[in-house]
Amino acid sequence: MGNITRFDPDDTFDDLFRGFWMRPVRASGQQDIQIKLDVKEDDKAYTVHAEIPGVKKEDIHVTIDGGQVSISAETKKEKEVKEGTKVLRSERYYGKVSRSFALGQDVDESKSEAHYKDGVLELSLPKKTVSYHSETDLSRRR
């Protein structure tokens, strides 16, 4: 069996213009970037690495609701244009981007930690401990 590759119509369009000094423009409102994630798990916690380059630490927001995790970030466009200059090309993304995902077990939000360095957000998300009641405890509650 030969190699399998995923077909993306945007790649075909981009190939048509490869070599030109301008790249095809995407439709306005279309999100140009996304937060890319690596999620790992061990017995006690989840570890998430999220690529969010070019964003200030204070512009990143993480919310945890049980096993649901949401990450959002915003980059603001600098409006400084020097007199006598004009923008020929702007490829940098400005705006808000977000990503949500569900984990297999609830997270202990009070023990969670976040670190942001070199464009990568690292989340340490300890799993909530599940307390099991004995059958006698459960029968008393009925």
N, C-alpha and C positions, 0 to 999 in steps of 0.2 A: 504494500500500500504506500502511496506517495505521501509527501508531506501535506498536512492540512493547514491552510491559512484562512484567517477570518477576513471576509470581504468587507471593506468599508468604502462606501461610495465617495466620501470626502477625500480619501487617498487618491482615487482615480482623478478627481478634479484637481487636486494639488499637483499630481504628476504632470498634468497638462501644462501647468504654469511653472514647473520646476525650472530654475535657471533664469527666470525673469527677476527683476529687482523688487517687484511687489508680489506679495502673496495674496491669494483671494481673500476678500473681506467676508467675515461671517455676518449673519443677520443680527441686527441689534437685539439685545435682550437675551441672546444665546450665551449661556455660561461657557467661558473660554477655558476655565481651569476647574479642577475639582481637588478635593482633599484626598490624597492617596494614603491608604492605611495598611499597616501590618498589625494583626492581632494575634497574640500568643496567650496560651493558658497553661497553668500548672495546677497543682492541687489546691493552692491557697488563693491565687489571684489571676487576673488578666493583665497583660501588658499591651498597651497600644502605642504604636509609633505612627504619628500623622505628619505628613509633609505639608507644611504651610509656609512656604518661603515668602520673604518680603513683607511680613506682617509684624507689627509691634506686639509685644507680649500682652499689653493691656487691651488690645483689640481682638483677643481670642477669648471665646466664652465656651465653657463646657457645662452641660447639665446632665445629671444622672437621675433617672427615675426607675428604680428597681433594676431591671436588666437592660433598660433602654438608655443608650448614651448618645448625646447630640453634641457636635462640635461646630461652632460657627466662628467666622473670622471676617474682618473687613479691612480692606486697604483703601485709603483715600487718595485721590488724585491731587498731586501738587499743582497748584494753579499758577506757579511762577513761570512766566514766559518773558524772556528778556526782549527789550525793544530792539527791533531790527532783525529778529530771528523768527523763523516759522518752523513748525513741526512737519517734517517730511514723512515720518513713519512712526507710529506708536503701537508697540506690541504688548506693552505691559498691561496687566489686568488691574482694573480698579472696580471695586464694588464689594458685595457681600457674597460669601460662599459658605455652604453648610453641608453637613453630612451626619446622618443618624444611622445607628445600627443596633441590633438586639444581641445580647449575650445570653448564653444558656442558663445562667444563674444570676440572681440579684446581687448587686454590688453594695458593699458597706461604704456608703458615701462619706461618712465621717472619717474614715481612715484612708480615703483616696488621696493620691498626690499627683501633681502635675509639674513638669519641668519643660522649659522651652529653650532650645539652644540650636544655633545654626540652621534655623528654618524647620526644625523637627520638634514637634510636641510629643513628649513621652508621658503617658498616663499609667500610673500603677493603681489598679482597681481591685482591692481585696474582695474576695467573695464573702457574702454574708454567711455566717454559720447557721446551719439549720439545726434547730433543737428538736429532737425526737422525744415524744412523751411515751411512757410505757402504756400498755393496754389498760391498766387499771386507772391511770390518769385520764385517759380518753373516755372510759366507761363512766366515770364520775361526772364528766361534763355533759353527758347526754341527758 
